[in-house]
Amino acid sequence: MTSNQNSQPWHAPVASAPLDAAVALPGSKSLNNRELVLSALASEPTLLTGTLASRDSALMIEALRQLGTEIEVREDGSILVTPKPFDNPAVIDCGLAGTVMRFVPPAALLSNQKVVFDGDEAARRRPMSTTIDSLRALGVSVSDEGKGSLPFTVHGTGTVAGGEVTIDASASSQFVSGLLLAAARFENGLVLRHVGEHLPSMPHIEMTLDCLTKRGVKVSTPEPAVWKVEPGLISGGSVAIEPDLSNAGPFLAAAMVAGGSVFIQGWPDSTTQVGDEFDGILQQMGAEIVRENGGLTITGTGAIHGIDIDLSIGGELTPVIAALAALADSPTVIRGVAHLRGHETDRLAALAAEINRIGGIARETPDGLEIDPSDNLHGAIWQTYEDHRMATAGAIIGLRVPGIQIEDITTTSKTMPNFASMWQGMLGQNNWQIQLGEDA
């Protein structure tokens, strides 16, 4: 259960001219995997359109199939999910997908069989005690050898009483979303309470609540950090997945680094995706952004300004902002993202190490990063730490700094298959249209 570690370093291309590109994004990973889980728990079949083909989505599909769900991936990319009883003994490969390791275990409580969860070596280092403890609080036996991490085994009985559960989700909002997604199938629903000083990525929880509401589930927030899900049916039907706005980040940043414009097709007018925050943030850093013609156009001049920003609402934006900060003309302070130390890798340590490796000036703080301008940036191997967003951050810097070699560009298959060829295509000719994930 490991990712590809045998690829050769990828020479990040340097931008030789301003950009003029259009990008058609694949479906949102966050929405894609939430809707897959809800479809497996629904009372009727669901047809998902605008889906994402990537490692994370493939892992989720296989996990749900292991439990017993019938899933047909069609030639046009749409996915037909037909709910079936969870009555199969299962071994779930989580890979390095946080959505699989945090969303599927609460659903697996509805299985009447033993369900084993494991994943990549790096996944075994990710915090899972909150999920494991919450499953036990719901009355289900979980074997984890006292480690609070992968691998662990859920011994489901086929039904869950539900009730009230208190957790500390300071390490990841996914702990909250995972429980909420399955809660309508619990006999008494769920009242979920978060205790802790910090709750990262609130937009992701709002996304989960929105998905549930659109499926006919009664959800409410009776007080801050408390969520109530009523027991009831989850509807199926047809669900269209929005384009992935977080995956737009590297392409938006490219316009700022290289100059010129990039048009993102299908950018929604209203969305719960945290990637929508790129609009305001990148304008503060020097970009011009216009929403028109059914999408979003970003234009840059090559000038990048530092920023002081709290990214607690969406830590996944941090690698793009940090990459731009390494090329900026004034200091940057990123706050509110201590939880990134528990992502695919310790992203704060990784970003600081790689920016400093290429001659930049980056320092970790208790809850983020400080990055100063540097005139000494140079080529070097950019380590990826099995993390797709580390790989794309290096590609952004490589647009301006010759000689950046991305250690393992294949890590981008987690959410953006064929990223390397798309990136080179964007730079190769004017009006290049990129369909992310089309070959996956």
ZIBEL-V957150 format. One record per residue. N is the residue number from 1. RES is the residue in one small letter. NEAR is the number of other ideal C-beta (glycine too) atoms within 12 Angstrom. Layout:
BEGIN
[[N | RES | NEAR] [N | RES | NEAR]]
END
This chain:
BEGIN
[[1 | m | 25] [2 | t | 21] [3 | s | 33] [4 | n | 21] [5 | q | 17] [6 | n | 10] [7 | s | 20] [8 | q | 15] [9 | p | 24] [10 | w | 28] [11 | h | 24] [12 | a | 39] [13 | p | 34] [14 | v | 23] [15 | a | 34] [16 | s | 15] [17 | a | 18] [18 | p | 23] [19 | l | 39] [20 | d | 26] [21 | a | 36] [22 | a | 33] [23 | v | 43] [24 | a | 29] [25 | l | 44] [26 | p | 40] [27 | g | 41] [28 | s | 47] [29 | k | 48] [30 | s | 48] [31 | l | 45] [32 | n | 47] [33 | n | 50] [34 | r | 49] [35 | e | 48] [36 | l | 47] [37 | v | 50] [38 | l | 47] [39 | s | 43] [40 | a | 46] [41 | l | 46] [42 | a | 39] [43 | s | 21] [44 | e | 21] [45 | p | 24] [46 | t | 38] [47 | l | 27] [48 | l | 43] [49 | t | 24] [50 | g | 29] [51 | t | 41] [52 | l | 46] [53 | a | 37] [54 | s | 41] [55 | r | 39] [56 | d | 48] [57 | s | 43] [58 | a | 32] [59 | l | 40] [60 | m | 50] [61 | i | 39] [62 | e | 27] [63 | a | 42] [64 | l | 44] [65 | r | 28] [66 | q | 33] [67 | l | 46] [68 | g | 29] [69 | t | 37] [70 | e | 22] [71 | i | 32] [72 | e | 21] [73 | v | 25] [74 | r | 15] [75 | e | 9] [76 | d | 15] [77 | g | 28] [78 | s | 26] [79 | i | 39] [80 | l | 30] [81 | v | 39] [82 | t | 23] [83 | p | 30] [84 | k | 22] [85 | p | 20] [86 | f | 38] [87 | d | 20] [88 | n | 24] [89 | p | 20] [90 | a | 30] [91 | v | 26] [92 | i | 40] [93 | d | 32] [94 | c | 47] [95 | g | 42] [96 | l | 39] [97 | a | 45] [98 | g | 46] [99 | t | 49] [100 | v | 47] [101 | m | 46] [102 | r | 48] [103 | f | 46] [104 | v | 55] [105 | p | 50] [106 | p | 51] [107 | a | 50] [108 | a | 51] [109 | l | 43] [110 | l | 41] [111 | s | 41] [112 | n | 23] [113 | q | 25] [114 | k | 26] [115 | v | 41] [116 | v | 31] [117 | f | 44] [118 | d | 31] [119 | g | 38] [120 | d | 33] [121 | e | 22] [122 | a | 33] [123 | a | 38] [124 | r | 26] [125 | r | 23] [126 | r | 41] [127 | p | 30] [128 | m | 37] [129 | s | 27] [130 | t | 39] [131 | t | 47] [132 | i | 35] [133 | d | 25] [134 | s | 41] [135 | l | 42] [136 | r | 25] [137 | a | 27] [138 | l | 40] [139 | g | 22] [140 | v | 36] [141 | s | 19] [142 | v | 35] [143 | s | 19] [144 | d | 26] [145 | e | 13] [146 | g | 11] [147 | k | 17] [148 | g | 23] [149 | s | 28] [150 | l | 40] [151 | p | 29] [152 | f | 37] [153 | t | 27] [154 | v | 44] [155 | h | 24] [156 | g | 36] [157 | t | 23] [158 | g | 22] [159 | t | 20] [160 | v | 37] [161 | a | 22] [162 | g | 32] [163 | g | 23] [164 | e | 23] [165 | v | 41] [166 | t | 24] [167 | i | 40] [168 | d | 27] [169 | a | 40] [170 | s | 28] [171 | a | 33] [172 | s | 40] [173 | s | 45] [174 | q | 46] [175 | f | 45] [176 | v | 46] [177 | s | 48] [178 | g | 44] [179 | l | 49] [180 | l | 53] [181 | l | 50] [182 | a | 47] [183 | a | 45] [184 | a | 39] [185 | r | 42] [186 | f | 37] [187 | e | 21] [188 | n | 22] [189 | g | 30] [190 | l | 41] [191 | v | 30] [192 | l | 44] [193 | r | 26] [194 | h | 33] [195 | v | 18] [196 | g | 21] [197 | e | 16] [198 | h | 26] [199 | l | 35] [200 | p | 41] [201 | s | 40] [202 | m | 29] [203 | p | 32] [204 | h | 43] [205 | i | 38] [206 | e | 29] [207 | m | 41] [208 | t | 44] [209 | l | 30] [210 | d | 27] [211 | c | 42] [212 | l | 41] [213 | t | 24] [214 | k | 25] [215 | r | 34] [216 | g | 21] [217 | v | 34] [218 | k | 21] [219 | v | 35] [220 | s | 20] [221 | t | 23] [222 | p | 14] [223 | e | 12] [224 | p | 12] [225 | a | 24] [226 | v | 25] [227 | w | 41] [228 | k | 29] [229 | v | 41] [230 | e | 25] [231 | p | 24] [232 | g | 24] [233 | l | 19] [234 | i | 41] [235 | s | 25] [236 | g | 25] [237 | g | 22] [238 | s | 22] [239 | v | 33] [240 | a | 23] [241 | i | 40] [242 | e | 38] [243 | p | 37] [244 | d | 45] [245 | l | 43] [246 | s | 45] [247 | n | 46] [248 | a | 49] [249 | g | 44] [250 | p | 52] [251 | f | 51] [252 | l | 48] [253 | a | 46] [254 | a | 51] [255 | a | 44] [256 | m | 46] [257 | v | 45] [258 | a | 38] [259 | g | 26] [260 | g | 31] [261 | s | 31] [262 | v | 48] [263 | f | 34] [264 | i | 44] [265 | q | 28] [266 | g | 29] [267 | w | 36] [268 | p | 28] [269 | d | 13] [270 | s | 11] [271 | t | 29] [272 | t | 31] [273 | q | 39] [274 | v | 38] [275 | g | 42] [276 | d | 34] [277 | e | 34] [278 | f | 42] [279 | d | 31] [280 | g | 21] [281 | i | 36] [282 | l | 42] [283 | q | 23] [284 | q | 25] [285 | m | 39] [286 | g | 29] [287 | a | 35] [288 | e | 24] [289 | i | 31] [290 | v | 18] [291 | r | 23] [292 | e | 13] [293 | n | 13] [294 | g | 16] [295 | g | 28] [296 | l | 38] [297 | t | 31] [298 | i | 41] [299 | t | 28] [300 | g | 35] [301 | t | 21] [302 | g | 25] [303 | a | 22] [304 | i | 39] [305 | h | 27] [306 | g | 29] [307 | i | 34] [308 | d | 24] [309 | i | 34] [310 | d | 23] [311 | l | 38] [312 | s | 30] [313 | i | 33] [314 | g | 40] [315 | g | 46] [316 | e | 47] [317 | l | 47] [318 | t | 51] [319 | p | 48] [320 | v | 50] [321 | i | 51] [322 | a | 51] [323 | a | 49] [324 | l | 48] [325 | a | 49] [326 | a | 48] [327 | l | 44] [328 | a | 39] [329 | d | 23] [330 | s | 21] [331 | p | 23] [332 | t | 40] [333 | v | 28] [334 | i | 44] [335 | r | 26] [336 | g | 31] [337 | v | 37] [338 | a | 31] [339 | h | 39] [340 | l | 43] [341 | r | 30] [342 | g | 33] [343 | h | 39] [344 | e | 41] [345 | t | 33] [346 | d | 26] [347 | r | 41] [348 | l | 38] [349 | a | 26] [350 | a | 36] [351 | l | 50] [352 | a | 35] [353 | a | 28] [354 | e | 42] [355 | i | 47] [356 | n | 28] [357 | r | 29] [358 | i | 35] [359 | g | 23] [360 | g | 39] [361 | i | 26] [362 | a | 37] [363 | r | 24] [364 | e | 26] [365 | t | 23] [366 | p | 15] [367 | d | 25] [368 | g | 36] [369 | l | 47] [370 | e | 30] [371 | i | 42] [372 | d | 26] [373 | p | 24] [374 | s | 27] [375 | d | 13] [376 | n | 17] [377 | l | 31] [378 | h | 23] [379 | g | 23] [380 | a | 28] [381 | i | 23] [382 | w | 43] [383 | q | 30] [384 | t | 43] [385 | y | 35] [386 | e | 38] [387 | d | 42] [388 | h | 45] [389 | r | 44] [390 | m | 44] [391 | a | 46] [392 | t | 46] [393 | a | 52] [394 | g | 53] [395 | a | 46] [396 | i | 47] [397 | i | 51] [398 | g | 43] [399 | l | 42] [400 | r | 36] [401 | v | 34] [402 | p | 19] [403 | g | 23] [404 | i | 40] [405 | q | 30] [406 | i | 40] [407 | e | 32] [408 | d | 31] [409 | i | 39] [410 | t | 29] [411 | t | 43] [412 | t | 42] [413 | s | 36] [414 | k | 48] [415 | t | 48] [416 | m | 45] [417 | p | 30] [418 | n | 24] [419 | f | 41] [420 | a | 34] [421 | s | 24] [422 | m | 36] [423 | w | 39] [424 | q | 25] [425 | g | 27] [426 | m | 43] [427 | l | 32] [428 | g | 20] [429 | q | 16] [430 | n | 17] [431 | n | 17] [432 | w | 25] [433 | q | 22] [434 | i | 37] [435 | q | 25] [436 | l | 43] [437 | g | 38] [438 | e | 22] [439 | d | 19] [440 | a | 27]]
END
